[in-house]
C-alpha cells in the first residue's frame, strides 16, 4: 500500500485570506461553510514552494528516494472544486 500525498489545505500563516480559518460546521449546516482560510491560495508563493519542497525532502530523507518516487502526489484536487477558493490562474 502506498500513500496518496495531497498538497493542499493552506496553513493559516500562509493563507491569502486566513480569517476565518477554522469553521464551526455541524450536521445540518450548509457544507459550503467549511471552506474558510485553508481553502485559499498562498499569500506568498515562494514560501509555499519552500514548504512543499521541505516536505518532499523530508519524505525522501526518511523513506528514501526510490520509495518516494513510487508515491502518488496531488496538488489540491483541481482548481474547479470547492476546496480551491483561488482562481484557475492562481492554481
N, C-alpha and C positions, 0 to 999 in steps of 0.2 A: 504494500500500500504506500502511495506517495502523496505528499501534500499538494494542495492547490493553494498557492500563496497569493492572497489577494492584497494588492496595494491600494488601499482606499481608507475611508474614514479618517479624514484630515484631523490631525491633532489640534487641539484648541489654540495652542500658541502659534500655529502656522495658518489657521483659517482666515480667509479674507473677510468672513462675517462670523466671528466667534460667538456673538451673543444673539439669542440664547444658544448655548452649546448643548446642554442636556435637555431632553424632552421629558414630559410628565404624562406620557401616553398610558392609557389603561383600556382594557376591553370595552368596546362600545364607542370609543373615541374615533375620530377620523384618522385613518392610518397615515394620511399625508402630513399629519402634525409631528411625525417623528423626524422629519428632515430639517434638522437645525444646523448649527455651526459645523458639524462634522461632515456635512454634505457639500460644502462649498470648496472652491479651488483654493490653492495656497496664496497667501499674500506675497510670498517670495519664492519664486520657482527654483532659485539656486539653493535655498535652504531645504526645500522639499526634495530636490535632486540629491543633495548630500545625505539626507535622512534615508532615502531609498538605497543609495549606494552603500551606506554603512550597514544597513540591514542585510543586504545581499552579501556584503563582505563578511559580516558576522556568520551568516549561514554557511558560506564557503569555508571559513576557517574551522567552524565547528563540525560540519558534516563532510567536508571535502568537495573539491570542485566537481569530480566525476559524479558524485551523488546529486549535488545541487543542480547540475545541468540536466538531470532527468525529471526535475520537478516542473509542474505547470505554473506559470506566473501570469497574473491578471492585474491590469490596472483598472480599478473600479469595476464596473460591469458594462461600460459604454456610456457615451455622452447623452444618450436619449432616454434615460430612465430617471426615476425619482431620486435615486441615490446620488445623482450629479446635479448640483444647482448652478453650475457654471455654464458657459456657452460651449458649443462644439469647438470653437477656436481655442478656448482655454483648456479644453480637454487635450 
